[in-house]
Amino acid sequence: MTHAAANDGFDALVIGAGVVGAAIAAALAARGLAVLVIERARQEGSGITSRNSGVIHSGLYYPPGSLKADTCLRGQALLYAWASARAVAHARIGKLVIARGPAELEALDALEANARASGVADLERLGPAAIARREPALPRAESALWCPNTGIVDPHGLTRSLRAAAEADGAIFAMGLEVTRLVADPRGGVTALSGDDELRAPIVVNAAGLDADRLAARVGVDRPIYPCRGDYFRLHGARGRYHHLIYPVRPRQSPGLGVHLTLELDGGVRLGPDAEYVDRRDDLSPPPASKLDRFHRAAEALLGPIPAIA
Ligand SMILES: Cc1cc2nc3c(=O)[nH]c(=O)nc-3n(C[C@H](O)[C@H](O)[C@H](O)COP(=O)(O)OP(=O)(O)OC[C@H]3O[C@@H](n4cnc5c(N)ncnc54)[C@H](O)[C@@H]3O)c2cc1C
């Protein structure tokens, strides 16, 4: 990209073509804005967007009335509508949150009350027989919260579809370019520097994922990211054995939701992710073997005896 081309009348500059940047680019381009997206990778959606469970959440856990609770529910409806209209692979498979014994009932009650206060629709409380009908492979459980609208989506397909929509509305994706600095413009706005290019637009969107805070710090925004790592293990020999996403009641004091079972669109079964605050945000190494036992124990407490995990 040349210096001149980079400044050629763009209304908005979006840094990062993960699912967030691609969605913002699609929304801005649909409103008629001239959008330039800059992505340092060769392919869209290759950051955090390529490393998650693809769960379409229902917002059970957020404080009612909070921005997260409201946007999660609105986003869920928009996401199902988008995925259906654009043939993005997805499945509304539902989620069970299981109270394994009387001790967890109070926490499940509190979760249900929270979700209802947030406006989560179609929740149902199930007893042991109804749980067994939905998930015959589970050991007897006291009670469960059934959340039918939670689902799964293909994050790559979703991001591809958002990029395609943005491009159809004229957005340009400049791949393999890294924004190295943001500079506050004394006349207002922000200039992004990439190699020899100076990229200026009235709107600059920082959708740089795990690097968003470093870029923001360049223009005086001090909102550090505290990296949190999540590991998965694959449950072998379990295709077709489970039908829904299965979660325990959230463990107290845990940054995550507890070891849970997620299904993939191709029928694969995974356990995790857990959640662990770490120092390095770029450590994408496989999970340490020491975690295997912990996962196995937690999974068997939820699912009963399980096939091998790895
Ligand atoms: C283990 C785990 C499980 C998760 N599970 C779920 C789930 O089930 N459901 C759910 O909704 N969410 C889930 N999430 C969260 C979800 O994955 C993220 O919220 C989402 O992917 C963030 O997308 P993003 O576009 O902000 O970031 P990214 O996908 O990381 O995109 C940022 C992009 O910016 C680019 N970039 C960065 N710096 C620069 C630069 N200087 N110049 C140019 N380009 C740059 C990167 O290359 C990257 O492509 C999970 C997250 C984790 C870690």
The ligand as an SDF file (V2000), in Angstrom:
LIG
                    3D

 53 58  0  0  0  0  0  0  0  0999 V2000
  -10.1860  -20.1000   25.4040 C   0  0  0  0  0  0  0  0  0  0  0  0
  -11.2250  -19.1250   24.9000 C   0  0  0  0  0  0  0  0  0  0  0  0
  -12.5190  -19.5560   24.6570 C   0  0  0  0  0  0  0  0  0  0  0  0
  -13.4780  -18.6570   24.2000 C   0  0  0  0  0  0  0  0  0  0  0  0
  -14.7320  -19.1220   23.9490 N   0  0  0  0  0  0  0  0  0  0  0  0
  -15.6550  -18.2630   23.4540 C   0  0  0  0  0  0  0  0  0  0  0  0
  -16.9420  -18.7210   23.1250 C   0  0  0  0  0  0  0  0  0  0  0  0
  -17.2230  -19.9210   23.2370 O   0  0  0  0  0  0  0  0  0  0  0  0
  -17.8510  -17.8280   22.6540 N   0  0  0  0  0  0  0  0  0  0  0  0
  -17.5340  -16.5010   22.5180 C   0  0  0  0  0  0  0  0  0  0  0  0
  -18.3990  -15.7180   22.0990 O   0  0  0  0  0  0  0  0  0  0  0  0
  -16.3040  -16.0300   22.8130 N   0  0  0  0  0  0  0  0  0  0  0  0
  -15.3700  -16.8800   23.2690 C   0  0  0  0  0  0  0  0  0  0  0  0
  -14.1170  -16.4320   23.5400 N   0  0  0  0  0  0  0  0  0  0  0  0
  -13.8380  -15.0130   23.3100 C   0  0  0  0  0  0  0  0  0  0  0  0
  -13.6510  -14.7350   21.8130 C   0  0  0  0  0  0  0  0  0  0  0  0
  -12.8030  -15.7030   21.2170 O   0  0  0  0  0  0  0  0  0  0  0  0
  -13.0580  -13.3430   21.6520 C   0  0  0  0  0  0  0  0  0  0  0  0
  -13.8660  -12.4100   22.3440 O   0  0  0  0  0  0  0  0  0  0  0  0
  -12.9920  -12.9130   20.1990 C   0  0  0  0  0  0  0  0  0  0  0  0
  -12.4120  -13.8920   19.3700 O   0  0  0  0  0  0  0  0  0  0  0  0
  -12.1790  -11.6410   20.1390 C   0  0  0  0  0  0  0  0  0  0  0  0
  -12.0860  -11.2750   18.7860 O   0  0  0  0  0  0  0  0  0  0  0  0
  -11.2050  -10.0250   18.3870 P   0  0  0  0  0  0  0  0  0  0  0  0
  -11.5330   -9.7360   16.9780 O   0  0  0  0  0  0  0  0  0  0  0  0
  -11.3560   -8.9360   19.4030 O   0  0  0  0  0  0  0  0  0  0  0  0
   -9.6920  -10.5260   18.5760 O   0  0  0  0  0  0  0  0  0  0  0  0
   -8.7750  -11.3640   17.5620 P   0  0  0  0  0  0  0  0  0  0  0  0
   -9.4910  -12.4880   16.9310 O   0  0  0  0  0  0  0  0  0  0  0  0
   -7.5110  -11.6960   18.2950 O   0  0  0  0  0  0  0  0  0  0  0  0
   -8.4850  -10.3150   16.4290 O   0  0  0  0  0  0  0  0  0  0  0  0
   -7.5610   -9.2680   16.5840 C   0  0  0  0  0  0  0  0  0  0  0  0
   -6.7990   -9.1510   15.2780 C   0  0  0  0  0  0  0  0  0  0  0  0
   -6.0110   -8.0080   15.3170 O   0  0  0  0  0  0  0  0  0  0  0  0
   -4.7970   -8.2840   14.6490 C   0  0  0  0  0  0  0  0  0  0  0  0
   -3.8140   -7.3350   15.1450 N   0  0  0  0  0  0  0  0  0  0  0  0
   -3.3740   -7.2090   16.4140 C   0  0  0  0  0  0  0  0  0  0  0  0
   -2.5030   -6.1920   16.4910 N   0  0  0  0  0  0  0  0  0  0  0  0
   -2.4220   -5.6730   15.2500 C   0  0  0  0  0  0  0  0  0  0  0  0
   -1.6730   -4.6010   14.6980 C   0  0  0  0  0  0  0  0  0  0  0  0
   -0.8610   -3.8700   15.4630 N   0  0  0  0  0  0  0  0  0  0  0  0
   -1.8040   -4.3340   13.3780 N   0  0  0  0  0  0  0  0  0  0  0  0
   -2.6300   -5.0770   12.5810 C   0  0  0  0  0  0  0  0  0  0  0  0
   -3.3370   -6.1060   13.0590 N   0  0  0  0  0  0  0  0  0  0  0  0
   -3.2470   -6.3940   14.3790 C   0  0  0  0  0  0  0  0  0  0  0  0
   -4.4910   -9.7210   15.0350 C   0  0  0  0  0  0  0  0  0  0  0  0
   -3.6160  -10.3490   14.0990 O   0  0  0  0  0  0  0  0  0  0  0  0
   -5.8770  -10.3450   15.0520 C   0  0  0  0  0  0  0  0  0  0  0  0
   -6.2070  -10.9700   13.8270 O   0  0  0  0  0  0  0  0  0  0  0  0
  -13.1430  -17.2960   24.0010 C   0  0  0  0  0  0  0  0  0  0  0  0
  -11.8360  -16.8710   24.2380 C   0  0  0  0  0  0  0  0  0  0  0  0
  -10.8840  -17.7690   24.6750 C   0  0  0  0  0  0  0  0  0  0  0  0
   -9.4820  -17.2850   24.9190 C   0  0  0  0  0  0  0  0  0  0  0  0
  1  2  1  0
  2  3  1  0
  2 52  2  0
  3  4  2  0
  4  5  1  0
  4 50  1  0
  5  6  2  0
  6  7  1  0
  6 13  1  0
  7  8  2  0
  7  9  1  0
  9 10  1  0
 10 11  2  0
 10 12  1  0
 12 13  2  0
 13 14  1  0
 14 15  1  0
 14 50  1  0
 15 16  1  0
 16 17  1  0
 16 18  1  0
 18 19  1  0
 18 20  1  0
 20 21  1  0
 20 22  1  0
 22 23  1  0
 23 24  1  0
 24 25  2  0
 24 26  1  0
 24 27  1  0
 27 28  1  0
 28 29  2  0
 28 30  1  0
 28 31  1  0
 31 32  1  0
 32 33  1  0
 33 34  1  0
 33 48  1  0
 34 35  1  0
 35 36  1  0
 35 46  1  0
 36 37  1  0
 36 45  1  0
 37 38  2  0
 38 39  1  0
 39 40  1  0
 39 45  2  0
 40 41  1  0
 40 42  2  0
 42 43  1  0
 43 44  2  0
 44 45  1  0
 46 47  1  0
 46 48  1  0
 48 49  1  0
 50 51  2  0
 51 52  1  0
 52 53  1  0
M  END
$$$$
